[in-house]
Every structure is written in structure tokens, then in C-alpha cells.
């Protein structure tokens, strides 16, 4: 079974790079170009992992992360923040908002694939322990 990853980034070139990387790793990748669209896509598709750019116009990644984590259906969904920013407050802000990891752009493709696989496996293992359904994909 292929796991679904949502990537939300306002830069089309980074979305394309992330998609190609993760598809190479065997994932299905869905995309959104801003935080508002990202929230809509996340709600409709229920991805196994969400990757968010920190700096986006409108709803930024930190705000979107907080919104997602406030919804019970996304409480256990792993979220990873990505940014080219070197501002240390973004890293701390990402973790405070509920992200499990912070990845600097440009990223190492192998490391991103490994991180995605690890976080999805851990999330599913935690769901099993808690007696939650593993698949979040709509029927």
C-alpha cells in the first residue's frame, strides 16, 4: 500500500522537487500551493504525512500546523516543516506548533525519504497501540 504525503509550498519548483523525491521513494504525493488550499486538501484526502513550508503568503506553515493539530482527526498525523530560512525562531516555532521535525532547504533526498518512512511507521505503530484505525484515507 502506498502512503500519501501532502506537500504545501508556495514555490512550484520545491513542490516538484519534493514530489519527484518522494515518488521515487514509493509515496503518492499530493500538493497545495498555499496554506488555505493545504487545509482543504488535507481535510479531503487525509494524508499519512504532511510537509509544510514555513514561509508562505496568507496562511503560513506555522499557522497551518497549529490549525491541523487543533483538529482531532489530525492530532496523530506527523507534520514536518521545511524552510530555507536560517532564523532559529522558525525551528522552535515549528516544534511548538506541533511539527515533529524541521528540514532545511535544500534537503538531502535520501534523508527526506528516510524521515518520511520513519514518521509514517511510527505514527501507524502509535495508532495500533492506541487502538485507532490505521488508514485515514476516505472510503
Secondary structure, DSSP 8 states (H G I E B T S, - for coil): ---EEEEE-S-HHHHHHHHHHHHHTT-EEEEESSHHHHHHHHHHH--SEEEEES--SSS-HHHHHHHHHHSGGGTTSEEEEEES---HHHHHHHHHHT-SEEEESS--HHHHHHHHHHHHHHHHHHHHHHT--S--S--
